Amino acid sequence: MTIEHNFSFETKLLHNEHKYDPTNGAVSVPIQHASTFHQHSVDEFGKYDYGRSANPTREAFETVIANLEEGTNGYAFSSGMAAISTAFLLLSQGDHVVITEDVYGGTYRMVTEVLSRFGIEHTFVDMTDLTAVKQAIRPNTKVFYVETPSNPLLKVTDIRAISDIAKSVGALTFVDNTFLTPALQKPLLLGADVVLHSATKFLSGHSDVVAGAIVVNDSDLAKQIGFLQNSFGAVLGVQDAWLVLRGIKTLSVRMNFSIKSALQIANFLQNHPSVKKVYYPGLTDHPQYEIQKEQSEGAGAVLSFELESEEAVKQFVELTEIPVFAVSLGAVESILSYPAKMSHAAMPIEQRLKRGISQSLLRLSVGLEHPDDIIKDFSVALETIAAKNQGEIVR
Ligand SMILES: *Cc1c(COP(=O)(O)O)cnc(C)c1O
């Protein structure tokens, strides 16, 4: 079944080549558990032979994500880190990576503690500073690694500008698109070569699966990534592929609802006297507001904010009732997290502080609760903290 229509993104989430199973009409992709497939002759093998190399359920997710990112080929992995690590295997000993400085903690660990052992060099730069990016280039620079908006400070990198710099020196641009997903940002259309996902987050959206993906739009890169996926073998299991496929169907409605709430919450926090700073690219005073508006269709559902002290953070976490306090983001329930001890715990404290990830910074991934309830919850918590600090008796 080929769907020829030029449907909009929202419609494509539901009406794609996996709309129903061609053999029996089932409207949910069947979960194919088989690890191996019968071959009819010695000379002629079928499309599938062994589950690590290809599996119909995993392939369904791979074609869906490739299509949504407007790429040609998708690859599913057992986690976001498996996808990212596999993509880095495109590099060889002696190569160099220019990488955004407030990168996801796990990627930081991979680059600094694993790739370095294999002779792959790196330079961290603030990718919002294009002069710094150009200065970081070495003769052996092969990859520019972008995460935008970044984690946890929501800095926005100009994907097109970085891709142009990369092309001018014959290097590739990798973009971790976990925070915005193709519902809001399509890096391949902005010149990137490799799109990476932690599908654990917004793509699946329900805090019930760990998964990752790579999407490319070049046949040579596709061949290399496919080869690496099969060689390294960190493929996504079929139950998990099905969960991601189901989550993707509601991606647009979840994203659009959460973005509206995120802006409301960001405005509330920005106007609150107990909040020192709010980081959200949807706020007009965000330093890269214009770039964000230009290259994406929304600022996403993640924001960070700084309270007055580490003690206030502790109290806020205890006092708020709605968000779960947890690692991760991109779920139906709002998730509050503490980067210093969670996502960025793998980063040494001096590196964290240098990047502006302070001990009083909290990150919020906005879910599908009514935003008024979240604002009320936060408001009560902040007032209670302020009252306590003024030595008042709080019941
Ligand atoms: C969570 C996350 C990852 C890692 O993905 P896992 O699925 O946890 O392995 C990578 N990048 C970003 C931006 C993330 O939020």
Ligand as a Chemical Component Dictionary entry (heavy atoms), coordinates in Angstrom:
data_LIG
# 
_chem_comp.id                   LIG 
_chem_comp.type                 NON-POLYMER 
_chem_comp.pdbx_formal_charge   0 
_chem_comp.three_letter_code    LIG 
# 
loop_
_chem_comp_atom.comp_id 
_chem_comp_atom.atom_id 
_chem_comp_atom.alt_atom_id 
_chem_comp_atom.type_symbol 
_chem_comp_atom.charge 
_chem_comp_atom.model_Cartn_x 
_chem_comp_atom.model_Cartn_y 
_chem_comp_atom.model_Cartn_z 
_chem_comp_atom.pdbx_ordinal 
LIG C1 C1 C 0 17.118 11.180 27.025 1  
LIG C2 C2 C 0 17.963 11.829 26.008 2  
LIG C3 C3 C 0 18.967 11.126 25.333 3  
LIG C4 C4 C 0 19.292 9.679  25.644 4  
LIG O1 O1 O 0 18.244 8.820  25.314 5  
LIG P1 P1 P 0 17.936 7.425  26.068 6  
LIG O2 O2 O 0 16.723 6.941  25.386 7  
LIG O3 O3 O 0 17.750 7.752  27.516 8  
LIG O4 O4 O 0 19.131 6.573  25.853 9  
LIG C5 C5 C 0 19.676 11.790 24.355 10 
LIG N1 N1 N 0 19.443 13.090 24.073 11 
LIG C6 C6 C 0 18.501 13.795 24.703 12 
LIG C7 C7 C 0 18.299 15.219 24.333 13 
LIG C8 C8 C 0 17.736 13.203 25.691 14 
LIG O5 O5 O 0 16.814 13.920 26.330 15 
# 
loop_
_chem_comp_bond.comp_id 
_chem_comp_bond.atom_id_1 
_chem_comp_bond.atom_id_2 
_chem_comp_bond.value_order 
_chem_comp_bond.pdbx_ordinal 
LIG C1 C2 SING 1  
LIG C2 C3 SING 2  
LIG C2 C8 DOUB 3  
LIG C3 C4 SING 4  
LIG C3 C5 DOUB 5  
LIG C4 O1 SING 6  
LIG O1 P1 SING 7  
LIG P1 O2 DOUB 8  
LIG P1 O3 SING 9  
LIG P1 O4 SING 10 
LIG C5 N1 SING 11 
LIG N1 C6 DOUB 12 
LIG C6 C7 SING 13 
LIG C6 C8 SING 14 
LIG C8 O5 SING 15 
# 
